[in-house]
């Protein structure tokens, strides 16, 4: 399966920009708790606020704006109100539901414990797989990513994620996407089961 963009040479995420209530608390959390280097700070023109950047690895950054008159957070609308496994995780159209930071699979369990040791409340570990429940208690051959979730000081849902298992192939694009009306559109992606039925017999 081709996994190369033939339209644009997009090399990853340059930066993702979020809005915080308290830039000082944001620096303490991302730099001092999560260890992300603070690499650039700006006072915005016309007294609009501030813009700070943290290095998240691979040349990518996580940025925060601080606006003195920004409206308050709306958990359950602009962000999920709960961590996965702890309640409803839905958020509004156009919102950013969560950020998943890639961490080494061999250090995943160590990092979960390190978050707990730092006093971070975390979700249950999710071993995402292809079962009807979409997760497994154990790491099996069907697990493709391991995840742990937690909130930052503004209620931004964060994830430490580790890819495990075999590389993705054409069988991993298996479901037709839903329309706004909740109907599967098989003209966009033909589901795997239907593709297999259409394949000629050998």
DOLUM-292035 format. One record per residue: residue number from 1; x, y, z of N, C-alpha, C, CB in turn; residue in one letter. Coordinates in Angstrom, 3 decimals. Atoms other than C-alpha are relative to their C-alpha. Glycine has a CB too. Layout:
// residues N
(NUM; (X; Y; Z); (X; Y; Z); (X; Y; Z); (X; Y; Z); "a")
...
// end
This chain:
// residues 202
(1; (0.847; -1.190; 0.000); (0.000; 0.000; 0.000); (0.883; 1.240; 0.000); (-0.959; 0.006; 1.225); "x")
(2; (-0.789; -1.234; 0.065); (1.432; 3.388; -0.989); (-0.325; 0.870; 1.202); (-0.272; 0.771; -1.322); "x")
(3; (0.239; -0.876; -1.142); (1.887; 5.615; 2.034); (0.797; 1.289; -0.136); (0.358; -0.710; 1.309); "x")
(4; (-0.748; -1.206; 0.278); (3.630; 8.544; 0.374); (-0.924; 1.049; -0.591); (1.169; -0.290; -0.946); "x")
(5; (0.805; -1.104; 0.528); (2.008; 11.917; -0.271); (0.565; 0.409; -1.349); (-0.020; 1.212; 0.984); "x")
(6; (-0.465; -0.358; 1.335); (2.231; 12.563; -4.005); (-0.393; 1.422; -0.384); (-0.551; -0.975; -1.018); "x")
(7; (0.453; -1.363; 0.278); (0.664; 16.056; -3.798); (0.919; 1.062; 0.609); (-1.410; 0.188; 0.523); "x")
(8; (-0.823; -0.967; -0.732); (2.795; 17.886; -1.190); (1.051; -0.747; 0.808); (-0.873; 0.892; 0.929); "x")
(9; (-1.048; 0.602; -0.833); (6.068; 17.119; 0.586); (-0.185; 0.480; 1.438); (1.434; 0.367; -0.533); "x")
(10; (0.255; -0.333; -1.405); (4.679; 17.315; 4.107); (0.871; -0.902; 0.850); (-1.520; -0.162; 0.374); "x")
(11; (-1.017; 0.754; -0.730); (7.384; 16.259; 6.539); (-0.351; -0.239; 1.457); (1.305; 0.714; -0.077); "x")
(12; (0.412; 0.179; -1.390); (5.376; 16.057; 9.760); (-0.685; 1.257; 0.492); (1.205; -0.346; 0.897); "x")
(13; (0.647; -1.158; -0.609); (4.024; 18.648; 12.162); (1.070; 1.029; 0.348); (-0.815; -0.409; 1.268); "x")
(14; (-0.926; -1.067; -0.385); (5.959; 21.926; 12.299); (-0.305; 0.420; 1.427); (-0.102; 1.217; -0.970); "x")
(15; (0.444; -0.241; -1.368); (3.971; 23.009; 15.334); (-1.510; -0.043; 0.075); (0.519; 1.344; 0.513); "x")
(16; (1.414; -0.028; -0.320); (0.564; 22.669; 16.895); (-0.160; 1.122; 1.013); (-0.524; -1.395; 0.557); "x")
(17; (0.163; -1.167; -0.879); (-0.686; 25.880; 18.550); (-1.297; -0.105; 0.797); (0.011; 1.308; -0.825); "x")
(18; (1.133; 0.062; -0.912); (-2.996; 25.756; 21.581); (-0.084; 1.306; 0.784); (0.125; -1.214; 0.960); "x")
(19; (0.175; -1.199; -0.820); (-4.295; 28.398; 23.991); (-0.029; -0.416; 1.466); (-1.307; 0.770; -0.390); "x")
(20; (-0.044; 0.301; -1.429); (-3.509; 28.375; 27.713); (-0.555; 1.166; 0.817); (1.438; -0.319; 0.438); "x")
(21; (0.502; -1.017; -0.927); (-4.954; 30.263; 30.686); (1.151; 0.698; 0.714); (-0.956; -0.630; 1.027); "x")
(22; (-1.103; -0.484; -0.823); (-1.625; 30.701; 32.528); (1.298; -0.501; -0.624); (-0.139; -0.479; 1.494); "x")
(23; (-1.219; 0.428; 0.689); (1.643; 30.656; 30.563); (1.047; -0.513; 0.983); (0.577; 1.153; -0.820); "x")
(24; (-0.976; 0.464; -0.992); (3.727; 30.272; 33.724); (-0.278; -1.446; 0.402); (-0.024; 0.908; 1.244); "x")
(25; (0.354; 1.380; -0.349); (1.822; 27.113; 34.712); (0.254; -0.936; -1.177); (-1.476; -0.086; 0.438); "x")
(26; (-0.248; 0.800; 1.197); (2.106; 25.861; 31.135); (1.487; -0.328; -0.124); (-0.491; 0.743; -1.259); "x")
(27; (-1.442; 0.248; 0.039); (5.904; 26.268; 31.213); (0.390; -1.005; 1.081); (0.788; 1.319; 0.182); "x")
(28; (-0.334; 0.937; -1.087); (6.090; 24.513; 34.586); (-0.387; -1.429; -0.349); (-0.695; 0.418; 1.296); "x")
(29; (0.467; 1.340; 0.327); (4.092; 21.567; 33.237); (0.802; -0.600; -1.149); (-1.481; 0.028; -0.354); "x")
(30; (-0.640; 0.587; 1.184); (5.594; 21.067; 29.769); (1.516; -0.055; 0.116); (-0.379; 0.787; -1.235); "x")
(31; (-1.458; 0.002; -0.143); (9.197; 22.043; 30.590); (0.440; -0.795; 1.222); (0.526; 1.430; 0.096); "x")
(32; (-0.514; 0.552; -1.251); (9.520; 20.972; 34.210); (-0.550; -1.385; 0.333); (-0.314; 0.936; 1.123); "x")
(33; (0.575; 1.321; -0.272); (7.165; 17.961; 34.413); (0.249; -0.956; -1.162); (-1.507; 0.116; 0.271); "x")
(34; (-0.178; 0.882; 1.155); (7.266; 16.553; 30.871); (1.384; 0.106; -0.640); (-1.047; 0.305; -1.033); "x")
(35; (-1.383; -0.091; 0.464); (10.831; 17.738; 30.161); (0.188; 0.560; -1.392); (0.607; -1.322; 0.047); "x")
(36; (-0.122; -0.549; 1.352); (10.145; 19.501; 26.863); (0.737; 1.333; 0.044); (-1.394; 0.176; -0.651); "x")
(37; (-0.737; -1.264; -0.029); (12.723; 22.236; 26.214); (-0.848; 1.168; -0.521); (1.280; -0.122; -0.828); "x")
(38; (0.627; -1.242; 0.468); (11.296; 25.766; 25.949); (0.990; 0.635; -0.965); (-0.366; 0.986; 1.205); "x")
(39; (-0.973; -0.398; 1.013); (12.867; 26.941; 22.683); (-0.212; 1.390; -0.582); (-0.019; -0.981; -1.096); "x")
(40; (0.245; -1.333; 0.550); (11.229; 30.240; 21.718); (-1.141; 0.645; 0.762); (-0.320; -0.066; -1.519); "x")
(41; (1.051; -0.756; -0.678); (9.226; 32.934; 23.519); (-0.208; 1.328; -0.708); (0.352; 0.226; 1.489); "x")
(42; (0.337; -1.261; 0.645); (7.422; 35.937; 22.076); (-1.042; 0.744; 0.817); (-0.508; -0.239; -1.427); "x")
(43; (1.084; -0.883; -0.403); (5.474; 38.872; 23.435); (-0.626; 0.490; -1.296); (0.505; 1.203; 0.917); "x")
(44; (0.668; -0.359; 1.249); (2.887; 39.530; 20.746); (-0.165; 1.508; -0.128); (-1.361; -0.683; -0.089); "x")
(45; (0.177; -1.446; 0.191); (2.535; 42.990; 19.196); (-1.387; 0.460; 0.456); (0.213; 0.372; -1.477); "x")
(46; (1.255; -0.650; -0.401); (-0.220; 45.409; 20.271); (-0.560; -0.562; 1.299); (-1.034; -0.146; -1.097); "x")
(47; (0.395; 0.513; -1.314); (-0.275; 43.827; 23.733); (-1.047; -1.117; -0.107); (-0.545; 1.138; 0.859); "x")
(48; (0.971; 1.081; 0.201); (-2.176; 40.809; 22.357); (0.194; -1.163; 0.951); (0.077; -0.501; -1.408); "x")
(49; (-0.268; 1.134; -0.877); (-0.466; 38.296; 24.624); (1.386; -0.556; -0.225); (-1.030; -1.087; -0.210); "x")
(50; (-1.296; 0.669; 0.150); (2.353; 35.755; 24.363); (-0.149; -1.238; -0.870); (0.586; -0.382; 1.379); "x")
(51; (-0.047; 1.214; 0.812); (3.409; 32.836; 22.140); (1.304; -0.709; 0.336); (-0.105; 0.320; -1.546); "x")
(52; (-1.163; 0.764; -0.430); (5.811; 30.164; 23.489); (0.031; -1.341; -0.730); (-0.016; -0.211; 1.535); "x")
(53; (-0.178; 1.257; 0.725); (7.238; 27.084; 21.738); (0.830; -0.992; 0.820); (0.670; 0.258; -1.360); "x")
(54; (-0.717; 1.088; -0.670); (8.363; 23.740; 23.234); (0.430; -1.026; -1.049); (-0.890; -0.670; 1.103); "x")
(55; (-0.525; 1.019; 0.906); (10.518; 21.150; 21.431); (-0.586; -1.353; 0.401); (1.567; -0.034; 0.031); "x")
(56; (0.568; 1.313; -0.305); (8.670; 17.817; 21.188); (0.721; -1.122; -0.764); (-1.496; -0.014; -0.337); "x")
(57; (-0.792; 1.018; 0.684); (11.347; 15.983; 19.168); (-0.209; -0.001; -1.501); (-0.327; -1.355; 0.547); "x")
(58; (0.044; 0.129; 1.465); (12.050; 15.303; 15.481); (-0.132; 1.335; -0.721); (-1.148; -0.889; -0.399); "x")
(59; (0.125; -1.311; 0.613); (12.195; 19.031; 14.776); (-1.401; 0.584; 0.085); (0.412; -0.077; -1.422); "x")
(60; (1.379; -0.451; -0.146); (8.512; 19.432; 15.747); (-0.163; 0.764; 1.311); (-0.974; -1.196; -0.054); "x")
(61; (0.219; -0.836; -1.185); (7.116; 21.890; 18.285); (-1.458; -0.014; 0.433); (0.444; 1.432; -0.273); "x")
(62; (1.319; -0.251; -0.560); (4.141; 22.406; 20.552); (0.023; 1.442; 0.472); (-0.362; -1.008; 1.175); "x")
(63; (0.022; -1.426; -0.317); (3.187; 26.071; 20.859); (-1.249; 0.345; 0.800); (0.062; 0.844; -1.285); "x")
(64; (1.141; -0.496; -0.759); (0.907; 27.948; 23.233); (-0.118; 1.503; -0.169); (0.130; -0.365; 1.488); "x")
(65; (0.333; -1.410; -0.083); (-0.776; 31.304; 22.978); (-0.544; 0.273; 1.392); (-1.025; 0.410; -1.100); "x")
(66; (0.695; -0.538; -1.167); (-1.723; 33.297; 26.056); (-0.622; 1.328; -0.429); (0.979; 0.184; 1.239); "x")
(67; (0.749; -1.226; 0.305); (-4.424; 35.912; 25.415); (-0.677; 0.451; 1.279); (-1.053; -0.226; -1.150); "x")
(68; (0.540; -0.441; -1.304); (-5.439; 38.065; 28.378); (-1.515; -0.033; 0.064); (0.472; 1.399; 0.306); "x")
(69; (1.467; -0.014; 0.000); (-9.097; 38.155; 27.300); (-0.607; -1.236; -0.650); (-0.499; 1.233; -0.712); "x")
(70; (0.529; 1.220; 0.621); (-9.504; 34.603; 25.991); (-1.164; -0.551; 0.811); (1.105; -1.066; -0.134); "x")
(71; (1.098; 0.603; -0.748); (-12.792; 32.903; 26.890); (0.463; -1.256; 0.723); (-1.168; -0.328; -0.932); "x")
(72; (-0.415; 1.182; -0.766); (-12.615; 30.070; 29.422); (-0.183; -1.296; -0.783); (-0.783; -0.079; 1.298); "x")
(73; (0.110; 1.325; 0.609); (-12.224; 26.425; 28.478); (-1.425; -0.528; 0.136); (0.999; -0.981; 0.647); "x")
(74; (1.321; 0.629; -0.031); (-15.357; 24.438; 27.699); (0.156; -1.507; -0.147); (-0.916; 0.567; -1.120); "x")
(75; (-0.123; 1.460; 0.100); (-14.675; 20.766; 28.531); (-1.317; -0.619; -0.455); (0.430; -0.603; 1.352); "x")
(76; (1.193; 0.603; 0.575); (-17.081; 18.586; 26.603); (-0.424; 0.674; -1.286); (-1.125; 0.046; 0.986); "x")
(77; (0.255; -0.686; 1.267); (-17.141; 21.089; 23.742); (1.323; 0.215; -0.739); (-0.723; 1.360; 0.239); "x")
(78; (-1.267; -0.278; 0.670); (-13.709; 22.473; 22.854); (1.046; -1.072; 0.278); (0.527; 1.351; 0.431); "x")
(79; (-0.907; 1.093; -0.359); (-12.005; 19.489; 24.487); (-0.827; -1.083; 0.693); (1.176; 0.504; 0.928); "x")
(80; (0.759; 1.035; -0.702); (-13.056; 16.151; 25.984); (-0.099; 0.310; 1.498); (0.652; -1.379; -0.214); "x")
(81; (0.196; -0.230; -1.436); (-14.470; 16.335; 29.510); (0.650; -1.094; 0.840); (-1.490; 0.083; 0.324); "x")
(82; (-0.543; 1.149; -0.729); (-13.001; 12.947; 30.452); (1.159; -0.616; -0.766); (-1.092; -1.054; 0.246); "x")
(83; (-1.041; 0.802; 0.637); (-9.972; 10.787; 29.785); (-0.629; -1.278; -0.558); (1.145; -0.338; 1.009); "x")
(84; (0.485; 1.304; 0.466); (-10.517; 7.641; 27.696); (-0.018; -0.998; 1.153); (0.881; -0.531; -1.158); "x")
(85; (0.307; 1.002; -1.050); (-11.840; 4.813; 29.917); (-0.662; 0.617; 1.229); (1.278; -0.718; 0.428); "x")
(86; (0.554; -0.640; -1.204); (-13.209; 7.415; 32.388); (-1.274; 0.795; -0.275); (1.034; 0.917; 0.614); "x")
(87; (1.228; -0.728; 0.310); (-16.299; 8.773; 30.629); (-0.033; 0.436; -1.448); (-0.144; 1.209; 0.906); "x")
(88; (0.207; -0.469; 1.369); (-17.486; 10.562; 27.495); (1.216; 0.796; -0.482); (-1.278; 0.864; -0.088); "x")
(89; (-1.186; -0.684; 0.533); (-14.542; 11.670; 25.319); (-0.327; 0.851; -1.223); (1.074; -1.019; -0.360); "x")
(90; (0.379; -0.777; 1.187); (-16.530; 13.481; 22.608); (0.343; 1.474; 0.186); (-1.505; -0.159; -0.294); "x")
(91; (-0.187; -1.451; 0.007); (-15.686; 17.068; 21.680); (-0.597; 0.529; -1.302); (1.527; 0.394; 0.136); "x")
(92; (0.733; -0.624; 1.107); (-17.143; 19.546; 19.169); (0.708; -0.140; -1.334); (-0.225; 1.456; 0.291); "x")
(93; (-0.578; -0.031; 1.345); (-16.623; 19.592; 15.421); (1.064; 1.095; -0.050); (-1.105; 0.242; -1.086); "x")
(94; (-1.066; -0.978; 0.134); (-13.369; 21.378; 14.620); (0.879; 0.135; 1.228); (-0.581; 1.315; -0.323); "x")
(95; (-0.825; -0.079; -1.207); (-11.991; 20.869; 18.123); (1.215; -0.907; -0.136); (-0.821; -0.385; 1.252); "x")
(96; (-1.129; 0.919; -0.070); (-8.684; 19.221; 18.933); (-0.272; -0.936; 1.172); (1.378; 0.767; 0.168); "x")
(97; (0.395; 0.923; -1.061); (-9.596; 16.107; 20.894); (1.160; -0.352; 0.922); (-0.572; -1.263; -0.600); "x")
(98; (-1.171; 0.279; -0.838); (-6.104; 15.142; 22.106); (1.267; 0.041; -0.842); (-0.135; -1.373; 0.697); "x")
(99; (-1.317; 0.055; 0.647); (-2.384; 15.198; 21.311); (0.675; -1.280; 0.458); (0.880; 1.267; 0.346); "x")
(100; (-0.715; 1.225; -0.333); (-0.531; 11.888; 21.163); (1.487; 0.193; -0.278); (-0.558; -1.205; -0.801); "x")
(101; (-1.455; -0.079; 0.134); (3.221; 12.062; 21.797); (0.547; -1.412; -0.180); (0.648; 0.698; 1.243); "x")
(102; (-0.589; 1.304; 0.285); (5.187; 9.163; 20.310); (1.138; -0.272; 0.980); (0.509; -0.069; -1.464); "x")
(103; (-1.070; 0.390; -0.924); (7.319; 7.374; 22.920); (0.461; -1.415; -0.348); (-0.483; 0.076; 1.491); "x")
(104; (-0.511; 1.323; 0.361); (9.545; 4.274; 22.541); (-0.796; -1.113; 0.681); (1.480; -0.113; 0.373); "x")
(105; (0.786; 1.114; -0.540); (7.620; 1.016; 23.003); (0.696; -0.658; 1.180); (-0.262; -1.037; -1.085); "x")
(106; (-0.731; 0.674; -1.077); (10.382; -0.418; 25.196); (0.033; 0.818; 1.286); (1.415; -0.298; -0.446); "x")
(107; (0.014; -0.845; -1.193); (10.022; 2.525; 27.603); (-1.419; 0.363; 0.448); (0.792; 1.265; -0.261); "x")
(108; (1.376; -0.400; -0.267); (6.214; 2.754; 27.625); (-0.384; -0.209; 1.469); (-0.950; -0.778; -0.901); "x")
(109; (0.406; 0.282; -1.382); (5.603; 1.061; 31.000); (0.793; 0.845; 1.009); (0.186; -1.495; 0.309); "x")
(110; (-0.838; -0.857; -0.856); (8.513; 2.955; 32.594); (-0.546; 1.431; 0.014); (1.476; -0.008; -0.494); "x")
(111; (0.501; -1.369; 0.083); (7.064; 6.254; 31.358); (-1.357; 0.155; 0.675); (-0.096; 0.431; -1.449); "x")
(112; (1.280; -0.043; -0.730); (3.596; 5.421; 32.684); (0.274; 0.155; 1.487); (-0.846; -1.285; -0.268); "x")
(113; (-0.328; -0.093; -1.421); (5.122; 4.881; 36.128); (0.612; 1.353; 0.336); (0.958; -1.120; 0.400); "x")
(114; (-0.614; -1.301; -0.241); (7.170; 8.072; 35.802); (-1.050; 1.103; 0.092); (1.003; 0.323; -1.103); "x")
(115; (1.102; -0.975; -0.091); (3.993; 10.084; 35.128); (-0.688; -0.102; 1.356); (-1.030; -0.225; -1.139); "x")
(116; (0.649; 0.206; -1.307); (2.382; 8.550; 38.217); (0.875; 0.534; 1.124); (-0.301; -1.497; 0.233); "x")
(117; (-0.932; -0.470; -1.033); (5.484; 9.303; 40.295); (0.060; 1.523; 0.066); (1.395; -0.556; -0.260); "x")
(118; (0.018; -1.464; 0.038); (5.233; 12.956; 39.208); (-1.347; 0.570; 0.447); (0.325; 0.488; -1.407); "x")
(119; (1.300; -0.438; -0.483); (1.672; 13.086; 40.551); (-1.024; 0.252; -1.093); (0.165; 1.228; 0.795); "x")
(120; (0.939; -0.187; 1.111); (-0.039; 13.015; 37.131); (-1.060; -1.100; 0.054); (0.747; -0.014; -1.377); "x")
(121; (1.100; 0.968; 0.052); (-3.459; 11.349; 37.153); (-0.121; -0.517; -1.424); (-1.348; 0.637; 0.477); "x")
(122; (0.024; 0.596; 1.330); (-3.505; 8.926; 34.223); (-1.181; -0.951; -0.140); (1.315; -0.739; -0.284); "x")
(123; (1.042; 0.975; 0.307); (-6.079; 6.732; 32.519); (0.552; -1.408; 0.177); (-0.538; 0.200; -1.440); "x")
(124; (-0.420; 1.387; 0.139); (-5.971; 2.974; 32.380); (0.791; -0.113; -1.310); (-1.238; -0.983; 0.016); "x")
(125; (-0.729; 0.251; 1.250); (-3.479; 1.723; 29.769); (-0.951; -0.651; -0.997); (1.257; -0.907; 0.246); "x")
(126; (0.778; 0.617; 1.078); (-5.202; 0.974; 26.470); (0.956; -0.629; -1.001); (-0.922; 1.044; -0.701); "x")
(127; (-0.726; 0.727; 1.027); (-3.677; -1.689; 24.228); (-0.960; -0.132; -1.182); (0.509; -1.417; 0.517); "x")
(128; (0.956; -0.062; 1.102); (-5.546; -0.786; 21.020); (0.207; -1.165; -0.969); (0.127; 1.338; -0.742); "x")
(129; (-0.064; 1.115; 0.940); (-6.379; -3.755; 18.801); (-1.227; 0.016; -0.901); (0.107; -1.348; 0.749); "x")
(130; (1.097; 0.073; 0.963); (-8.889; -4.871; 16.167); (-1.204; -0.786; 0.508); (0.490; -0.618; -1.273); "x")
(131; (1.122; 0.748; -0.574); (-11.270; -6.685; 18.530); (-1.245; 0.889; 0.077); (0.366; -0.541; 1.408); "x")
(132; (1.219; -0.815; -0.131); (-14.912; -5.561; 18.978); (0.087; 1.064; 1.098); (-1.179; -0.899; 0.278); "x")
(133; (-0.153; -0.991; -1.076); (-13.905; -3.768; 22.224); (1.097; 1.014; -0.323); (0.318; -0.702; 1.329); "x")
(134; (-1.081; -0.872; 0.484); (-10.963; -2.105; 20.359); (1.197; 0.085; 0.933); (-0.531; 1.374; -0.223); "x")
(135; (-1.180; 0.030; -0.861); (-8.546; -2.900; 23.180); (0.102; -1.348; 0.699); (-0.049; 1.142; 1.036); "x")
(136; (-0.300; 1.267; -0.649); (-6.944; -5.779; 25.009); (0.643; 0.266; 1.358); (0.927; -0.870; -0.886); "x")
(137; (-0.664; -0.120; -1.307); (-5.911; -6.251; 28.640); (1.495; -0.284; -0.126); (-0.639; -0.964; 1.025); "x")
(138; (-1.393; 0.403; 0.203); (-2.668; -7.820; 27.406); (0.502; 0.517; -1.350); (0.142; -1.544; 0.079); "x")
(139; (-0.603; -0.340; 1.283); (-0.253; -6.926; 24.629); (0.052; -1.281; -0.824); (1.436; 0.635; 0.177); "x")
(140; (0.072; 1.175; 0.866); (-1.123; -9.461; 21.917); (0.574; 0.353; -1.375); (-1.469; -0.511; -0.125); "x")
(141; (-0.482; -0.237; 1.363); (-0.030; -9.851; 18.288); (-0.921; 0.936; -0.774); (0.134; -1.320; -0.745); "x")
(142; (0.963; -0.851; 0.693); (-3.154; -7.890; 17.293); (0.073; 1.461; 0.466); (-1.406; -0.538; 0.211); "x")
(143; (-0.118; -1.374; -0.507); (-2.254; -4.782; 19.353); (0.893; 0.801; -0.937); (0.571; 0.020; 1.455); "x")
(144; (-0.800; -0.831; 0.921); (-1.019; -1.942; 17.122); (0.528; 1.263; 0.661); (-0.831; 0.381; -1.214); "x")
(145; (-0.537; -1.153; -0.727); (-0.568; 0.937; 19.594); (-0.416; -0.108; 1.460); (-0.496; 1.346; -0.621); "x")
(146; (0.274; -0.048; -1.439); (-0.345; 1.270; 23.378); (-0.127; 1.458; 0.409); (1.124; -0.720; 0.825); "x")
(147; (0.288; -1.393; -0.341); (-1.736; 4.427; 24.990); (-0.265; 0.182; 1.484); (-1.188; 0.497; -0.795); "x")
(148; (0.372; -0.474; -1.333); (-1.950; 6.240; 28.306); (-0.371; 1.469; -0.166); (1.174; -0.201; 1.063); "x")
(149; (0.526; -1.355; 0.180); (-3.890; 9.516; 28.657); (0.040; 0.771; 1.310); (-1.437; -0.045; -0.543); "x")
(150; (-0.004; -0.870; -1.170); (-3.675; 12.496; 31.019); (-0.308; 1.421; -0.458); (1.370; -0.066; 0.753); "x")
(151; (0.324; -1.392; 0.319); (-4.660; 16.180; 31.181); (1.145; 0.934; 0.361); (-1.269; 0.429; 0.727); "x")
(152; (-0.916; -1.079; -0.383); (-2.461; 19.289; 31.166); (-0.758; 0.977; 0.898); (0.584; 0.734; -1.267); "x")
(153; (0.691; -0.916; -0.931); (-3.275; 22.261; 33.471); (-1.250; 0.664; -0.570); (0.948; 1.068; 0.437); "x")
(154; (1.188; -0.608; 0.612); (-5.837; 23.611; 30.955); (-1.038; -1.023; -0.431); (0.404; 0.826; -1.190); "x")
(155; (0.946; 1.022; 0.415); (-7.612; 20.298; 30.443); (0.223; -0.503; -1.412); (-1.378; 0.523; 0.117); "x")
(156; (-0.330; 0.576; 1.300); (-5.884; 19.512; 27.143); (0.317; -1.473; 0.229); (1.209; 0.754; -0.684); "x")
(157; (-0.223; 1.437; -0.134); (-5.997; 15.742; 26.755); (1.276; -0.378; -0.749); (-1.220; -0.808; -0.538); "x")
(158; (-1.281; 0.426; 0.559); (-2.500; 14.331; 26.174); (0.099; -1.519; 0.062); (1.185; 0.659; 0.759); "x")
(159; (-0.183; 1.448; 0.072); (-1.424; 10.820; 25.273); (1.471; -0.310; -0.215); (-0.860; -0.616; -1.133); "x")
(160; (-1.263; 0.627; 0.368); (1.823; 8.869; 25.381); (-0.384; -1.243; -0.781); (0.906; -0.341; 1.267); "x")
(161; (0.378; 1.105; 0.875); (1.556; 6.397; 22.494); (1.235; -0.682; -0.557); (-0.894; 0.494; -1.143); "x")
(162; (-1.103; 0.791; 0.555); (3.828; 3.595; 21.280); (-0.545; -0.947; -1.051); (0.744; -0.789; 1.112); "x")
(163; (0.362; 0.954; 1.050); (3.438; 1.830; 17.951); (0.632; -1.347; 0.319); (0.454; 0.505; -1.404); "x")
(164; (-0.503; 1.365; -0.192); (3.797; -1.933; 18.315); (-0.583; -0.868; -1.109); (-0.379; -0.565; 1.425); "x")
(165; (0.558; 0.929; 0.982); (3.184; -4.926; 16.069); (0.477; 0.261; -1.410); (-1.487; 0.063; 0.031); "x")
(166; (-0.394; -0.047; 1.407); (3.349; -5.213; 12.313); (-0.301; 1.365; -0.607); (-0.715; -1.098; -0.793); "x")
(167; (0.322; -1.251; 0.698); (3.456; -2.232; 9.949); (-1.402; -0.080; -0.613); (1.054; 0.299; -1.101); "x")
(168; (1.323; -0.037; 0.625); (0.083; -1.129; 8.547); (0.107; -0.392; -1.469); (-0.635; 1.404; 0.138); "x")
(169; (0.090; 0.310; 1.419); (-0.957; -2.478; 5.150); (-1.409; 0.316; -0.477); (0.363; -1.487; -0.277); "x")
(170; (1.303; -0.377; 0.564); (-4.003; -2.177; 2.858); (-1.177; -0.561; 0.798); (-0.094; -0.475; -1.435); "x")
(171; (1.089; 0.570; -0.797); (-6.077; -4.402; 5.173); (-0.345; 0.869; 1.214); (0.375; -1.403; 0.462); "x")
(172; (0.278; -0.861; -1.152); (-5.821; -1.746; 7.908); (-0.926; 1.161; -0.348); (1.297; 0.539; 0.566); "x")
(173; (1.004; -0.985; 0.426); (-7.967; 0.662; 5.858); (-1.254; -0.808; -0.310); (0.487; 0.867; -1.267); "x")
(174; (1.017; 1.039; 0.073); (-11.037; -1.450; 6.517); (-1.439; 0.489; 0.107); (0.244; -0.979; 1.061); "x")
(175; (1.352; -0.479; -0.296); (-14.032; 0.810; 7.198); (-0.371; 1.198; -0.865); (-0.119; 0.370; 1.476); "x")
(176; (0.510; -1.152; 0.732); (-16.142; 3.157; 5.094); (-0.282; 1.119; 0.997); (-1.284; -0.368; -0.810); "x")
(177; (0.202; -1.113; -0.936); (-16.282; 6.646; 6.682); (-1.468; 0.412; 0.105); (0.837; 1.198; -0.428); "x")
(178; (1.357; -0.483; -0.244); (-19.469; 8.086; 8.199); (-0.188; 1.402; -0.561); (-0.313; -0.015; 1.497); "x")
(179; (0.376; -1.352; 0.407); (-21.218; 11.110; 6.725); (-0.553; 0.730; 1.222); (-1.050; -0.025; -1.166); "x")
(180; (0.579; -0.772; -1.095); (-22.673; 13.905; 8.876); (-1.314; -0.604; 0.486); (-0.221; 1.440; -0.435); "x")
(181; (1.276; 0.632; -0.354); (-25.955; 11.922; 8.840); (0.174; -1.365; 0.653); (-0.860; -0.143; -1.231); "x")
(182; (-0.238; 1.290; -0.637); (-24.299; 8.830; 10.338); (-0.167; -1.188; -0.930); (-0.915; -0.157; 1.154); "x")
(183; (0.108; 1.058; 1.003); (-24.366; 6.797; 7.117); (1.391; -0.267; -0.563); (-1.004; 0.391; -1.140); "x")
(184; (-1.306; 0.339; 0.577); (-21.319; 4.918; 5.808); (0.019; 0.320; -1.493); (0.329; -1.495; 0.233); "x")
(185; (-0.134; -0.358; 1.407); (-20.084; 6.255; 2.460); (1.043; -0.914; -0.648); (0.398; 1.503; -0.159); "x")
(186; (-0.889; 0.981; 0.615); (-18.627; 3.329; 0.538); (0.568; 0.478; -1.333); (-0.736; -1.303; -0.202); "x")
(187; (-0.623; -0.549; 1.207); (-17.795; 5.576; -2.435); (1.351; 0.634; 0.321); (-0.925; 1.036; -0.656); "x")
(188; (-1.264; -0.613; -0.421); (-14.930; 7.086; -0.414); (1.020; -1.081; 0.345); (-0.221; 0.936; 1.213); "x")
(189; (-0.840; 1.142; -0.351); (-13.486; 3.901; 1.107); (-0.892; -1.236; -0.037); (0.681; 0.185; 1.417); "x")
(190; (0.742; 1.255; 0.035); (-14.723; 0.418; 0.258); (0.445; -0.831; 1.201); (0.233; -0.773; -1.353); "x")
(191; (-0.394; 0.766; -1.185); (-14.830; -1.619; 3.494); (0.705; -1.299; -0.362); (-1.217; -0.303; 0.852); "x")
(192; (-0.829; 1.179; 0.250); (-12.452; -4.559; 3.770); (-0.842; -1.222; -0.345); (0.868; -0.298; 1.212); "x")
(193; (0.821; 1.188; 0.255); (-15.190; -7.201; 3.921); (-0.546; 0.020; -1.425); (-1.160; -0.085; 1.012); "x")
(194; (0.538; -0.116; 1.357); (-16.703; -5.923; 0.668); (1.121; -0.164; -1.030); (-0.712; 1.365; -0.188); "x")
(195; (-1.135; 0.160; 0.920); (-13.271; -5.672; -1.012); (0.352; -1.482; -0.164); (1.234; 0.791; 0.515); "x")
(196; (-0.338; 1.431; 0.068); (-12.605; -9.316; -0.143); (-1.024; -0.785; -0.818); (0.095; -0.589; 1.410); "x")
(197; (1.035; 0.672; 0.794); (-15.933; -10.386; -1.645); (0.164; 0.283; -1.487); (-1.390; 0.439; 0.460); "x")
(198; (-0.154; -0.395; 1.395); (-15.096; -8.505; -4.842); (1.273; -0.575; -0.644); (0.015; 1.512; -0.100); "x")
(199; (-1.248; 0.524; 0.550); (-11.669; -10.112; -5.200); (-0.266; -1.282; -0.795); (1.022; -0.268; 1.131); "x")
(200; (0.225; 1.240; 0.788); (-11.527; -12.779; -7.951); (0.545; -1.217; 0.730); (0.662; 0.109; -1.395); "x")
(201; (-0.454; 1.242; -0.626); (-11.196; -16.361; -6.756); (1.297; -0.455; -0.677); (-1.099; -1.112; -0.097); "x")
(202; (-1.279; 0.457; 0.552); (-7.730; -17.844; -7.189); (-0.123; -1.406; -0.549); (1.099; 0.051; 1.064); "x")
// end
